[in-house]
């Protein structure tokens, strides 16, 4: 990323602003020293050779005033560089847009405009790359889910039927062992179906977001033993399939993180809609805190950016973790004309 930023900056015409900044500094220094010289020329102060002790305070005060004026003017001219450096240090392409104001910065305005434009290009490239990567990921999920269902699922089903016939015809001393094998195959078939459902949310495509979240919560509670309280509006606005998929995947990843890391006993899932936005919240009463944002959270942020949503992950004062996704309805209107 740093190499890409360097290449973009190199091709953005920074030489002209560098010359303008040089001219500005030269003008400041020249003006300060010219004014200082004129002041000494028209003032009654004189300098002897050799310099008398009574003249030293005058020279020191004059030099101090010149240096102070020069320092103040140069510092004010270069002040935007501090803000630009701070922005470079905190900028994160996976978080909300962060730009530096371009007004009132003198000769550095063009540098700031160029840097902001570079961030715009990088974010556009990020959005395109993330969309392609996530689309490919969803396609691969569907392919794997289909293969699990059509091939492995059918093979296990056939094996289950064969075992049933074998149990029915087996002598009593083998029937119990074959029955245990039959139950193991049945458990494996259930696990394959669960994995396929997690990879490809058919309920989301067939019945919508509310039913998909209900099925997800039910499966999560059965597997983890953690109770989930659902709080949702009776009616949600019409959402695009892309937005519904993002809401589902972020909920799925949040619940997975709770089961793996939170050591929680209770989770609350809330979906609310206002005229301005649709808000999804997943909160738990676990230990809280995100020590390191791994691939899961990074994927959540990428998905949120694709639909213009704001994702925040915080630790409330009472403990636990609060995952909040806010999808502006303005974005939905643009995506669903």
TATA-V326131 format. One record per residue. N is the residue number from 1. RES is the residue in one letter. PHI is phi as a letter, one per 20 degrees, with the letter a starting at -180 (* if undefined). D_LAST is the distance of its C-alpha to the last C-alpha in Angstrom with 1 decimal. Layout:
N/RES/PHI/D_LAST  N/RES/PHI/D_LAST
//
This chain:
1/X/*/35.4  2/X/f/38.2  3/X/f/39.1  4/X/f/35.6  5/X/f/35.4  6/X/f/38.8  7/X/f/37.8  8/X/f/34.8  9/X/f/36.9  10/X/f/39.7  11/X/e/37.4  12/X/d/35.9  13/X/m/38.8  14/X/e/40.6  15/X/f/44.0  16/X/f/43.5  17/X/f/42.6  18/X/f/45.6  19/X/f/47.9  20/X/f/46.5  21/X/f/47.1  22/X/f/50.6  23/X/f/51.3  24/X/f/50.2  25/X/f/52.5  26/X/f/55.3  27/X/f/54.9  28/X/f/54.9  29/X/f/58.0  30/X/f/59.7  31/X/f/59.1  32/X/f/60.3  33/X/f/63.5  34/X/f/64.1  35/X/f/63.9  36/X/f/66.1  37/X/f/68.6  38/X/f/68.7  39/X/f/69.3  40/X/f/72.1  41/X/f/73.5  42/X/e/73.7  43/X/e/74.7  44/X/f/78.4  45/X/f/77.9  46/X/c/80.0  47/X/c/80.4  48/X/e/83.8  49/X/c/84.9  50/X/f/85.4  51/X/f/82.8  52/X/e/84.5  53/X/f/83.5  54/X/f/82.7  55/X/e/80.1  56/X/f/78.2  57/X/g/76.3  58/X/f/75.1  59/X/f/73.9  60/X/f/72.1  61/X/f/70.4  62/X/f/69.3  63/X/f/68.0  64/X/f/66.2  65/X/f/64.5  66/X/f/63.4  67/X/f/62.0  68/X/f/60.2  69/X/f/58.6  70/X/f/57.7  71/X/f/56.2  72/X/f/54.2  73/X/f/52.7  74/X/f/51.9  75/X/f/50.4  76/X/f/48.1  77/X/f/47.0  78/X/e/46.3  79/X/g/44.7  80/X/g/41.1  81/X/f/42.3  82/X/f/42.9  83/X/f/39.3  84/X/f/38.1  85/X/f/40.4  86/X/f/39.2  87/X/f/35.5  88/X/f/36.7  89/X/f/38.4  90/X/d/35.6  91/X/f/32.5  92/X/b/30.8  93/X/f/27.8  94/X/e/26.8  95/X/d/26.6  96/X/f/24.6  97/X/f/24.7  98/X/c/28.1  99/X/c/29.1  100/X/d/32.2  101/X/f/32.3  102/X/e/33.3  103/X/e/35.1  104/X/m/38.8  105/X/d/39.8  106/X/l/41.9  107/X/f/42.5  108/X/e/40.5  109/X/g/37.2  110/X/f/36.7  111/X/f/37.5  112/X/f/35.0  113/X/g/32.3  114/X/f/33.1  115/X/f/33.0  116/X/f/29.6  117/X/f/28.3  118/X/f/30.0  119/X/f/28.3  120/X/f/24.8  121/X/f/25.8  122/X/f/27.2  123/X/f/24.1  124/X/f/21.9  125/X/f/24.5  126/X/f/24.6  127/X/f/20.9  128/X/f/21.2  129/X/f/24.5  130/X/f/23.5  131/X/f/20.4  132/X/f/22.8  133/X/f/25.5  134/X/f/23.6  135/X/f/22.1  136/X/f/25.7  137/X/f/27.0  138/X/f/24.8  139/X/f/25.9  140/X/f/29.5  141/X/f/29.2  142/X/f/28.1  143/X/f/31.0  144/X/f/33.5  145/X/f/32.5  146/X/f/32.8  147/X/f/36.2  148/X/f/37.3  149/X/f/36.5  150/X/e/37.7  151/X/d/40.7  152/X/f/42.0  153/X/f/41.0  154/X/f/42.6  155/X/f/45.7  156/X/f/46.2  157/X/f/45.8  158/X/f/48.4  159/X/f/50.7  160/X/f/50.3  161/X/f/51.4  162/X/f/54.3  163/X/f/55.4  164/X/f/55.3  165/X/f/57.6  166/X/f/59.8  167/X/f/60.1  168/X/f/61.1  169/X/e/63.9  170/X/f/64.9  171/X/f/68.1  172/X/g/68.0  173/X/f/68.8  174/X/d/65.7  175/X/f/63.3  176/X/f/62.6  177/X/f/61.8  178/X/f/59.6  179/X/f/57.8  180/X/f/57.1  181/X/f/55.7  182/X/f/53.5  183/X/f/52.1  184/X/f/51.4  185/X/f/49.5  186/X/f/47.6  187/X/f/46.6  188/X/f/45.5  189/X/f/43.4  190/X/f/41.7  191/X/f/41.1  192/X/f/39.6  193/X/f/37.2  194/X/f/36.2  195/X/f/35.6  196/X/f/33.5  197/X/f/31.3  198/X/f/30.9  199/X/f/30.0  200/X/c/27.5  201/X/f/26.0  202/X/f/25.9  203/X/f/25.6  204/X/f/22.2  205/X/f/21.0  206/X/e/22.8  207/X/d/22.8  208/X/o/20.1  209/X/f/20.5  210/X/f/23.0  211/X/f/25.4  212/X/f/25.2  213/X/f/26.2  214/X/f/28.9  215/X/f/30.3  216/X/f/30.2  217/X/f/32.0  218/X/f/34.6  219/X/f/35.4  220/X/f/35.6  221/X/f/38.1  222/X/f/40.1  223/X/e/40.5  224/X/e/41.0  225/X/m/42.6  226/X/e/40.5  227/X/f/39.2  228/X/c/35.5  229/X/d/34.4  230/X/d/30.8  231/X/c/29.2  232/X/b/25.7  233/X/f/23.8  234/X/f/24.0  235/X/c/20.3  236/X/d/17.6  237/X/f/13.9  238/X/f/11.8  239/X/d/11.7  240/X/f/10.8  241/X/f/14.0  242/X/f/14.5  243/X/f/14.6  244/X/f/16.8  245/X/f/19.1  246/X/f/19.5  247/X/g/20.4  248/X/f/22.8  249/X/f/24.4  250/X/f/25.0  251/X/f/26.5  252/X/f/28.6  253/X/f/29.9  254/X/f/30.7  255/X/f/32.7  256/X/f/34.4  257/X/f/35.5  258/X/f/36.8  259/X/f/38.9  260/X/e/40.2  261/X/c/40.9  262/X/e/40.5  263/X/l/43.5  264/X/e/41.7  265/X/d/42.6  266/X/b/39.5  267/X/c/35.8  268/X/c/33.1  269/X/d/29.5  270/X/c/27.1  271/X/c/23.4  272/X/c/22.3  273/X/c/19.1  274/X/c/19.0  275/X/f/16.5  276/X/e/16.5  277/X/a/16.6  278/X/d/17.6  279/X/d/21.1  280/X/d/23.1  281/X/c/26.9  282/X/c/29.7  283/X/c/33.1  284/X/c/36.6  285/X/d/40.2  286/X/e/41.4  287/X/f/43.2  288/X/m/40.1  289/X/n/39.6  290/X/d/38.0  291/X/f/40.9  292/X/b/39.0  293/X/e/35.4  294/X/e/35.7  295/X/f/33.4  296/X/f/31.8  297/X/f/30.6  298/X/f/29.7  299/X/f/27.5  300/X/f/25.9  301/X/f/25.2  302/X/f/23.8  303/X/f/21.3  304/X/f/20.4  305/X/f/19.8  306/X/f/17.5  307/X/d/14.8  308/X/m/15.9  309/X/e/18.1  310/X/d/21.6  311/X/d/24.4  312/X/c/27.8  313/X/c/31.0  314/X/c/33.8  315/X/d/37.2  316/X/f/37.8  317/X/f/41.3  318/X/f/42.2  319/X/o/41.6  320/X/n/39.1  321/X/c/35.8  322/X/c/32.5  323/X/d/29.3  324/X/c/26.2  325/X/c/22.6  326/X/d/20.2  327/X/d/16.4  328/X/f/14.7  329/X/f/12.0  330/X/f/10.7  331/X/f/10.3  332/X/f/8.4  333/X/f/5.8  334/X/f/5.8  335/X/e/6.1  336/X/c/3.8  337/X/f/0.0
//
